[in-house]
Each structure stands twice: as C-alpha cells, then as structure tokens.
Amino acid sequence: MSKRSKQIALDEAEPDMVLAEDLLTPRGKVILPQGATLTAKTIESLHRYEVSSLRVELSDDVSAAEDAAEKERQLERITRLFRKSAEDKAATLLKQYVTQFRTEAE
C-alpha cells in the first residue's frame, strides 16, 4: 500500500518531512532518494539545485477536506500542464493516466 503524498513548494518544506518520491535534477540524477528525511541543512542545499517543489509523505491523520483540496490542486495542475494538448491523442491518453495516478484513492 502506497502512502499518501502532497506536492509542496520548497519554501513550505520543514525538517522531518519525508520525501514521497525521488528528487531529481532536470537531467534525471537523484538528488535525494524516496524516503529521505529532510533536515534544515538539506532544505537549504536544495536551493542550490534550484528545486522549486517536492513531494512529501502525509501523515495518516489528514482530514477528508485536506485530502479533497489536494486532489483538486492535482487536477488543476494537470489541466494547466496539458492545456495545449487537446487535439493530440497521445497527450490526451497521457493526461488520462497522469490524472488517474495522481488522484487515485490510496
């Protein structure tokens, strides 16, 4: 069973948060692996890599309202990312898979 996660801005990151997925450079090199626990020093060093956001694990005590709000943010982001691909069949299929992956119930 996978854990619930949330995409956050680097400025929102706090020590003791746990990465929900590998944090990669634009070229695909792993900066920090999934499961790494953030420290103040680690967060500061991520600024040098020009990291703008990261996905962190959520605790099990997230309310239904917070969960719904996160799913809505995911849908808005996906819509923005795929805004110019309405007539491309492959992009439409990819959008469908990304939407399912990012919003599926855990």
C-alpha positions in Angstrom: 0.0 0.0 0.0 1.4 3.3 -1.0 1.4 6.3 1.3 -0.5 9.5 0.6 1.6 12.4 -0.5 1.5 16.1 -1.4 3.4 18.3 -3.7 4.7 21.4 -1.8 6.8 24.4 -2.6 10.4 24.2 -1.3 9.7 27.2 0.9 7.0 25.1 2.6 9.4 22.2 3.4 10.2 21.6 7.0 12.7 19.4 8.8 11.5 15.8 9.5 9.3 15.7 6.4 9.8 12.5 4.3 10.2 12.5 0.5 7.4 10.5 -1.2 9.4 10.1 -4.4 13.0 10.5 -5.6 14.0 14.2 -6.0 15.7 14.5 -9.4 17.8 17.1 -11.3 16.4 18.1 -14.7 18.8 15.5 -16.2 17.4 12.7 -14.1 20.2 12.5 -11.5 18.9 11.6 -8.0 19.4 14.5 -5.5 17.6 12.7 -2.7 16.0 9.3 -2.7 12.4 8.5 -1.9 12.1 8.0 1.9 14.8 10.6 2.8 14.0 12.7 5.8 14.6 16.4 5.3 16.8 18.4 7.6 17.3 22.1 7.8 20.7 21.7 6.1 19.2 19.5 3.3 16.4 22.0 2.6 18.9 24.8 2.4 21.1 22.8 -0.1 18.1 22.2 -2.3 18.0 25.9 -3.2 21.4 25.4 -4.9 19.9 22.8 -7.1 17.1 25.2 -8.0 14.5 22.9 -6.7 11.1 24.7 -6.6 8.9 21.9 -5.3 8.9 18.4 -3.9 6.5 15.6 -3.0 6.4 14.7 0.7 4.5 12.0 2.6 1.4 12.9 4.5 0.7 11.7 8.0 -2.3 9.4 8.4 -4.3 12.0 10.3 -5.1 14.1 7.2 -8.7 15.3 7.2 -11.1 14.5 4.3 -11.2 18.2 3.5 -7.4 18.4 3.2 -7.4 15.3 1.0 -10.1 16.7 -1.3 -8.2 20.0 -1.5 -5.0 18.2 -2.5 -6.8 16.2 -5.2 -8.3 19.5 -6.5 -4.8 21.0 -6.7 -3.6 18.0 -8.6 -6.4 18.3 -11.1 -5.7 22.0 -11.6 -2.0 21.4 -12.1 -2.7 18.5 -14.6 -5.1 20.7 -16.5 -2.6 23.5 -16.7 0.2 21.2 -17.8 -1.9 19.7 -20.6 -3.8 22.9 -21.6 -2.4 22.9 -25.2 -2.8 19.2 -26.0 -6.5 18.8 -26.5 -6.2 17.6 -30.1 -3.2 15.3 -29.6 -4.4 11.7 -28.9 -1.2 10.6 -27.2 -1.2 13.6 -24.9 -4.8 13.1 -24.1 -4.1 9.5 -23.1 -1.1 10.6 -21.1 -3.2 13.2 -19.3 -5.8 10.5 -18.5 -3.1 8.2 -17.0 -1.5 11.0 -15.0 -4.9 12.1 -13.7 -5.6 8.6 -12.6 -2.2 8.2 -11.0 -2.2 11.5 -9.1 -5.8 11.3 -7.8 -6.4 7.6 -7.1 -7.7 6.7 -3.7 -5.0 5.1 -1.5 
